[in-house]
Amino acid sequence: MTDLATPQALPDLSQTPQDTAVPRPEDTVAPRPGDPGLIALPLIIAGGFGLGVTNTGILDVPAAAVPILLSATSIGLLVATLWSAALGQNVNATVYGTFFGFYGSYAVLSLGLTHDWFGIAAADAGGTVALWLASWLVTIGLLTVLLLRLPWTYPVLLLVVDLALAALLIGNLTASTDATHAGGWLIFVFVGFVVYFYTAALWAETGGRLLPLGRPLVG
C-alpha cells in the first residue's frame, strides 16, 4: 500500500530541450522505495483468517491458538508502522499503527483473561470484552470517516471492520451466537479486501501493471 496522501512530483516543463542535459544512466536509475505493506498485509490476512474461523464457529480452535497467531501479526504490524513512518508514509503509518494496537491488544486481552493476569473475575470478563470492542469500534469508525479522501476500497474495508465489531459487540452483550457468527463472516469479507490489496502490491512490485483501487469517495 503506497502513501496515497502524498502527490507525485510533477516534472519541470519550464526548460527547453536545449537547456536539458542528457542524464547519465547512473543518474536516472533511482532505488525503489520500500513497501511496508508487503510485510503488513499478509500478516493481517493470517490474523484476520484466524479471527474469522473462531467467530463463525467453523472450527473449534483452542483459545490459545488465535492470541499466539495475533501476537505474530502485531509484531509485523509494528515493524510496518515504524517503516512507514521512516519513509514519510504517514497515512500508512496511522493505519498500520491502529491495526497493530487492535491485534496486539486482542492478544494481550485474550491471554490475560485466560491466565488471570489482570485479576478480572470470570463474571466480569464479558463486560471487559464489550468495553474493548466498543473502544475499537469508535477508533476504527473515526479512521473510516477520516480516510474518505482515499480510493473507495480503503474506507469500505474499514466500514466492514466497523460492522464486524458492531456485530461482535451485539453478540457479546446479548449472548447471540447469530450476531457473533455474522461478525465472523464480516471478518472474512475484510480478509478478502486485504487479499486484493496484497495481490495489487506484490503484483506491481514484481513488474505487473497497477491494479485498480477505485476512485475517492470525497474529492
ZIQUI-V876484 format. One record per residue. N is the residue number from 0. RES is the residue in one small letter. NEAR is the number of other ideal C-beta (glycine too) atoms within 8 Angstrom. D_FIRST is the distance of its C-alpha to the first C-alpha in Angstrom with 2 decimals. Layout:
<<N,RES,NEAR,D_FIRST> <N,RES,NEAR,D_FIRST>>
This chain:
<<0,m,11,0.00> <1,t,8,3.77> <2,d,11,6.67> <3,l,9,8.10> <4,a,7,11.21> <5,t,7,12.33> <6,p,3,14.33> <7,q,4,14.91> <8,a,4,18.34> <9,l,4,21.10> <10,p,4,23.70> <11,d,5,27.14> <12,l,4,29.46> <13,s,3,32.54> <14,q,7,33.68> <15,t,5,35.95> <16,p,5,35.68> <17,q,4,38.70> <18,d,5,37.08> <19,t,7,33.93> <20,a,3,34.34> <21,v,4,33.22> <22,p,6,30.42> <23,r,6,30.96> <24,p,6,28.52> <25,e,5,27.69> <26,d,6,26.83> <27,t,7,24.43> <28,v,5,22.27> <29,a,4,19.71> <30,p,3,17.72> <31,r,4,14.09> <32,p,5,11.90> <33,g,6,10.42> <34,d,9,6.91> <35,p,16,7.50> <36,g,13,5.15> <37,l,11,7.90> <38,i,11,10.33> <39,a,14,9.34> <40,l,13,8.56> <41,p,9,11.91> <42,l,12,13.75> <43,i,13,12.88> <44,i,12,14.18> <45,a,11,17.25> <46,g,14,18.07> <47,g,13,17.69> <48,f,10,19.82> <49,g,13,22.44> <50,l,13,22.66> <51,g,14,23.00> <52,v,11,25.74> <53,t,11,27.72> <54,n,12,27.59> <55,t,10,28.57> <56,g,10,31.38> <57,i,6,30.61> <58,l,6,31.47> <59,d,3,33.55> <60,v,9,31.36> <61,p,4,32.96> <62,a,8,31.67> <63,a,8,30.80> <64,a,9,28.38> <65,v,12,25.52> <66,p,14,25.69> <67,i,9,25.62> <68,l,11,22.56> <69,l,16,20.78> <70,s,10,22.01> <71,a,11,20.14> <72,t,13,16.93> <73,s,13,17.49> <74,i,8,18.15> <75,g,11,14.86> <76,l,17,13.10> <77,l,10,15.47> <78,v,10,14.58> <79,a,15,10.81> <80,t,13,12.04> <81,l,8,14.53> <82,w,11,12.43> <83,s,14,9.99> <84,a,10,13.32> <85,a,6,14.94> <86,l,10,12.58> <87,g,7,13.16> <88,q,12,9.66> <89,n,10,11.73> <90,v,11,9.90> <91,n,14,7.31> <92,a,11,10.64> <93,t,9,12.54> <94,v,11,10.49> <95,y,14,10.40> <96,g,10,13.93> <97,t,11,15.14> <98,f,11,14.32> <99,f,13,15.83> <100,g,9,18.86> <101,f,10,19.04> <102,y,14,18.99> <103,g,13,21.03> <104,s,10,23.58> <105,y,12,24.05> <106,a,13,24.87> <107,v,9,27.30> <108,l,11,28.82> <109,s,12,29.43> <110,l,11,30.89> <111,g,11,32.83> <112,l,13,34.43> <113,t,9,35.29> <114,h,6,36.95> <115,d,8,38.31> <116,w,7,36.61> <117,f,6,36.89> <118,g,5,40.36> <119,i,10,39.26> <120,a,6,41.88> <121,a,5,40.97> <122,a,5,42.15> <123,d,8,39.64> <124,a,10,36.60> <125,g,8,35.78> <126,g,7,35.81> <127,t,11,33.57> <128,v,11,30.93> <129,a,11,31.37> <130,l,8,30.82> <131,w,11,27.63> <132,l,12,26.31> <133,a,9,27.47> <134,s,8,25.90> <135,w,11,22.39> <136,l,12,23.04> <137,v,8,23.87> <138,t,10,20.93> <139,i,14,18.17> <140,g,9,20.28> <141,l,8,20.21> <142,l,12,16.44> <143,t,13,16.42> <144,v,8,18.84> <145,l,6,17.23> <146,l,12,13.93> <147,l,10,16.04> <148,r,8,15.24> <149,l,11,11.69> <150,p,9,11.65> <151,w,10,13.91> <152,t,11,11.89> <153,y,11,10.27> <154,p,13,13.80> <155,v,9,15.40> <156,l,12,13.48> <157,l,12,14.67> <158,l,9,18.02> <159,v,12,18.39> <160,v,12,17.99> <161,d,12,20.61> <162,l,9,22.91> <163,a,14,22.67> <164,l,13,23.58> <165,a,10,26.35> <166,a,13,27.75> <167,l,13,27.78> <168,l,12,29.45> <169,i,10,32.04> <170,g,16,32.65> <171,n,12,33.20> <172,l,7,35.56> <173,t,7,37.53> <174,a,6,37.41> <175,s,8,36.22> <176,t,8,34.89> <177,d,7,33.91> <178,a,12,31.55> <179,t,14,30.08> <180,h,12,29.65> <181,a,10,28.03> <182,g,15,25.50> <183,g,17,24.87> <184,w,10,24.34> <185,l,13,21.89> <186,i,13,19.91> <187,f,12,19.88> <188,v,10,18.55> <189,f,13,15.63> <190,v,12,15.14> <191,g,8,15.33> <192,f,12,12.42> <193,v,13,10.24> <194,v,9,11.88> <195,y,10,10.87> <196,f,14,7.08> <197,y,13,7.90> <198,t,9,10.34> <199,a,11,8.43> <200,a,14,6.17> <201,l,9,9.55> <202,w,10,11.64> <203,a,11,10.45> <204,e,8,10.74> <205,t,6,14.20> <206,g,4,15.33> <207,g,7,14.88> <208,r,5,14.45> <209,l,6,11.42> <210,l,10,11.56> <211,p,4,12.23> <212,l,8,10.33> <213,g,7,13.55> <214,r,5,15.29> <215,p,10,15.27> <216,l,7,18.00> <217,v,5,19.42> <218,g,3,20.00>>
